[in-house]
Amino acid sequence: MKTFTLGTSKSQVLEMIPEQAIHKIHLENKEIALVRSDEFFHTFQSDCPHRGTSLIEGTLTNQGEIICPLHKYRFDIKSGKVKVGSCGDLEIYQNELTEVGLKIWLPEA
């Protein structure tokens, strides 16, 4: 696993990442999606496993799902499980908000 840290403090991360929006994050050569809900963060693959459409352009629901803009497939942003549609689940990346920033762990390429 490779660890990345966004920001330099908990307060800085909370200020720079607005809630309930899908953010595109580049970590070395990988692009991931990030969603903030209060002080909780969800990090997952940025493209739909079905056709590779960017989920950054997707829609968030009040039920904690992201909807793919191409075929309206739905994924749970906590578990990555596909809720509507017929494709694989999203890859989810572990993260933790700490006093020194948001740590994100990605598998080695």
N, C-alpha and C positions, 0 to 999 in steps of 0.2 A: 504494500500500500504506500502511496505517496501522499503526503500531507501538504495542504496549501492553507494559508491564512489570509483572509480578507480583513482589511482594516488593522488598526493598532490598539483598539479598545472596544469594549462592549458598546459603550455609548456612541462611538463613531460609526459602528456597523448599523446600529438602530437608526441613526440619523441619515445615513447614506442609502439605505435600502427601504423604500416605501412599502407599506403593507398592501396585500391583495393585488399585486401586479406580478407579471411574469418577467423575470430579468434574465438576460443572456450574460453568462460569465465565461470568459476565456481563461483556462488554466493550462498553461503551456500550449500544447497542440490540440487540446480538447475543449469543445464548447458544451456547456451544461446549462440547464435551466434552474433558476432559483426563485422560490416563492416564500415571502415572509408573512406569518400570521402571528401578530403580537410579538413575543420574543422567541417564537418557534420558526425554524427555517426548514424548507423541504428542497432537496437538491436531487435532480434526476436528469436522465438523458434528454437532450433538447430536440430530438427528432422522433417522430412517431415510428414505432417498430413495423407498422404496416407498409407504408410507402415512403417513409423518410421525410415526410412533410415537417416543417419547423413547428414545434409546439410553442415557440416564443410568440407566434401569431395566434395561438389558441385562446380559449376563453376559460376563466375560472368560474366554478359554481359555488354556491353557498354550502354544498355538501362535501367540499374538499376534493373536487374532481377537476381535471383539466380536459377540455374538449378539443380534439384535433380539428383544425379548420377545414381539412379536406373532406373527410367522410363522417365527421361528427362522432368518431370513436371517443369513449370516455375512459379515463384512467384515474385511479385513486392516487393522489399526490403523496400520501404517507407510505403506502405499501407498494405502489407501482402496478398493482393489479388492474387488468383491463376489466371494466365494468360493463361497457357496451361496445360491441364490435367483435371481430374474429381475428385477433392477431396476438402476438406475444405481449408480455408485461413490460413495463418500463423498467430500465435499470435505475435503481435508487442508490444514492451516494450518502454515506454516513457524514453527519456534520454535528458540530457542537459550538454554541455561542459561549465564549469564555471571556475573561477579563482582558485578554490580549487580542481579541478579534474573533471572527468566525472561522473555525477550523473545518476544512472539508477534506475527506479522505477519498482518493480515487485509486482504483486498481492499477498496478503497473501495466503499461502497454506491451 
